[in-house]
Amino acid sequence: MLLDLSLVQEEYIEDCEVCCNPIQIIFTTADQELLEFRAENIEQ
């Protein structure tokens, strides 16, 4: 997974490469360094 560290905060949904279930990706950055990363299962 590639993250665009030029963004301060991002939240999006991506399909898992292994099981194809949707995952919510949430991350925050500062000075192009990753501060927080979460990947949460989306219940279907």
C-alpha positions as CSV (number, residue, x, y, z in Angstrom):
1,M,0.0,0.0,0.0
2,L,1.3,3.4,-0.9
3,L,0.4,6.5,1.1
4,D,0.6,10.1,-0.2
5,L,2.5,11.8,2.7
6,S,2.0,15.2,1.1
7,L,-1.6,15.0,2.5
8,V,-2.1,16.1,6.1
9,Q,-5.0,13.7,6.7
10,E,-6.7,11.1,4.5
11,E,-9.5,8.7,4.9
12,Y,-10.7,6.2,2.2
13,I,-11.9,2.7,1.6
14,E,-9.8,0.1,-0.3
15,D,-10.4,-3.6,-0.9
16,C,-8.1,-6.0,0.9
17,E,-5.5,-7.5,-1.5
18,V,-5.9,-10.9,0.2
19,C,-9.6,-11.4,1.0
20,C,-11.2,-8.5,-1.1
21,N,-13.2,-7.2,1.8
22,P,-13.4,-3.4,2.2
23,I,-11.0,-1.7,4.6
24,Q,-11.2,1.9,5.8
25,I,-7.8,3.4,5.7
26,I,-7.2,6.5,7.9
27,F,-3.9,8.3,8.4
28,T,-2.4,11.6,9.4
29,T,1.0,13.1,8.6
30,A,3.2,16.1,9.6
31,D,6.2,17.3,7.6
32,Q,5.7,14.3,5.3
33,E,6.1,11.8,8.2
34,L,3.5,9.3,9.1
35,L,2.0,10.1,12.6
36,E,-1.0,7.8,12.7
37,F,-2.2,4.9,10.6
38,R,-5.4,2.8,11.1
39,A,-6.9,0.1,8.9
40,E,-10.4,-0.9,10.0
41,N,-12.6,-3.7,8.7
42,I,-15.9,-2.4,7.2
43,E,-18.8,-4.6,8.3
44,Q,-21.0,-5.8,5.5
